[in-house]
């Protein structure tokens, strides 16, 4: 069991409806020392990859991405979830729609910050149905850049997002993959990696 | 002139309407090495302060806050700007309204993560009219905690937010204070600190 799986068992809370709450250390309060360990681990898992930029999505991906970026020595770009007046000029826009949740979102990045020479590591806190991630991949592809890898903190292995991304041939590394959870007992089962 | 002022002169773009675009290094693409320098500088400026938590607000404050937090060795909490289904239980809510812009926002933090024993450093990327910051201060006060200081990357010195916060007696440190900008010439004048 790795450091993140241990932390999830210690401080994660399983709720009805396959909800895993990790807001005490990952996505509301943020343990930056843990993020530092995650950054080291991403660096190890993507060793040898030619990465010159990290792309994430607001809001809870930003902290993990920025701390990880220190280990890679590269800048971070964060995608916005809806059109913002703070972005002018041309933008890459990915329309993403959740098959199960019926929600539509736009993922937006200024064209200034992703281009054909970029070798991008995508980072996010959660991967479940994979909508946000599909939007980020679309944006790198629109820009003519290369997705060198995808680093996720927690993947919900019982949802389809991770499998789809792996089927597509991307190098996806999830630091913890939850295969099942039980809200009554609080038990969490991780996939052996 | 300090490292951030130099960077603003190099890569910041002045637009009509007193808009300063710093999206190539601060709030869309993020230079984490610069954030690291900013974190060191905040640590120096708030030396001797008993800080056990950093509070920021989504989205563009999160990266700066997380990298700075490594220097302070404390966790970060980020406030959300509107009610999110990912937060359950009781929340601190600050209703903030811009006097000039007539916009209303809610700043929201779970009660679990700020309490009466917390000595909080507030961090954000921009300070202009100060609405977001007023909301963060309100939340620390609601929680019975202590605002030990406020660290801002760029303050628009020609707007009232910074003066109001200093009038209230808070220890506010802005790494760069822009006193005036000229969209025609691109000139930026910083306040001597």
HADDOCK unambig.tbl for C-alpha pairs under 7 A between the chains (distance, minus, plus):
assign (segid A and resid 28 and name CA) (segid B and resid 77 and name CA) 5.70 0.50 0.50
assign (segid A and resid 28 and name CA) (segid B and resid 78 and name CA) 5.78 0.50 0.50
assign (segid A and resid 29 and name CA) (segid B and resid 75 and name CA) 6.81 0.50 0.50
assign (segid A and resid 29 and name CA) (segid B and resid 76 and name CA) 5.62 0.50 0.50
assign (segid A and resid 29 and name CA) (segid B and resid 77 and name CA) 4.16 0.50 0.50
assign (segid A and resid 29 and name CA) (segid B and resid 78 and name CA) 6.59 0.50 0.50
assign (segid A and resid 29 and name CA) (segid B and resid 113 and name CA) 6.64 0.50 0.50
assign (segid A and resid 30 and name CA) (segid B and resid 75 and name CA) 5.61 0.50 0.50
assign (segid A and resid 30 and name CA) (segid B and resid 76 and name CA) 5.06 0.50 0.50
assign (segid A and resid 30 and name CA) (segid B and resid 77 and name CA) 6.02 0.50 0.50
assign (segid A and resid 31 and name CA) (segid B and resid 75 and name CA) 4.95 0.50 0.50
assign (segid A and resid 31 and name CA) (segid B and resid 76 and name CA) 6.77 0.50 0.50
assign (segid A and resid 32 and name CA) (segid B and resid 66 and name CA) 6.29 0.50 0.50
assign (segid A and resid 32 and name CA) (segid B and resid 69 and name CA) 6.82 0.50 0.50
assign (segid A and resid 32 and name CA) (segid B and resid 70 and name CA) 6.43 0.50 0.50
assign (segid A and resid 32 and name CA) (segid B and resid 75 and name CA) 6.01 0.50 0.50
assign (segid A and resid 58 and name CA) (segid B and resid 59 and name CA) 6.11 0.50 0.50
assign (segid A and resid 59 and name CA) (segid B and resid 58 and name CA) 6.13 0.50 0.50
assign (segid A and resid 59 and name CA) (segid B and resid 59 and name CA) 5.33 0.50 0.50
assign (segid A and resid 62 and name CA) (segid B and resid 62 and name CA) 6.45 0.50 0.50
assign (segid A and resid 62 and name CA) (segid B and resid 63 and name CA) 5.84 0.50 0.50
assign (segid A and resid 63 and name CA) (segid B and resid 62 and name CA) 5.84 0.50 0.50
assign (segid A and resid 63 and name CA) (segid B and resid 63 and name CA) 5.20 0.50 0.50
assign (segid A and resid 63 and name CA) (segid B and resid 66 and name CA) 5.64 0.50 0.50
assign (segid A and resid 66 and name CA) (segid B and resid 32 and name CA) 6.28 0.50 0.50
assign (segid A and resid 66 and name CA) (segid B and resid 63 and name CA) 5.65 0.50 0.50
assign (segid A and resid 66 and name CA) (segid B and resid 67 and name CA) 6.93 0.50 0.50
assign (segid A and resid 67 and name CA) (segid B and resid 66 and name CA) 6.93 0.50 0.50
assign (segid A and resid 67 and name CA) (segid B and resid 67 and name CA) 6.14 0.50 0.50
assign (segid A and resid 69 and name CA) (segid B and resid 32 and name CA) 6.82 0.50 0.50
assign (segid A and resid 70 and name CA) (segid B and resid 32 and name CA) 6.43 0.50 0.50
assign (segid A and resid 75 and name CA) (segid B and resid 29 and name CA) 6.83 0.50 0.50
assign (segid A and resid 75 and name CA) (segid B and resid 30 and name CA) 5.62 0.50 0.50
assign (segid A and resid 75 and name CA) (segid B and resid 31 and name CA) 4.95 0.50 0.50
assign (segid A and resid 75 and name CA) (segid B and resid 32 and name CA) 6.01 0.50 0.50
assign (segid A and resid 76 and name CA) (segid B and resid 29 and name CA) 5.63 0.50 0.50
assign (segid A and resid 76 and name CA) (segid B and resid 30 and name CA) 5.07 0.50 0.50
assign (segid A and resid 76 and name CA) (segid B and resid 31 and name CA) 6.77 0.50 0.50
assign (segid A and resid 77 and name CA) (segid B and resid 28 and name CA) 5.72 0.50 0.50
assign (segid A and resid 77 and name CA) (segid B and resid 29 and name CA) 4.18 0.50 0.50
assign (segid A and resid 77 and name CA) (segid B and resid 30 and name CA) 6.03 0.50 0.50
assign (segid A and resid 78 and name CA) (segid B and resid 28 and name CA) 5.81 0.50 0.50
assign (segid A and resid 78 and name CA) (segid B and resid 29 and name CA) 6.61 0.50 0.50
assign (segid A and resid 113 and name CA) (segid B and resid 29 and name CA) 6.63 0.50 0.50
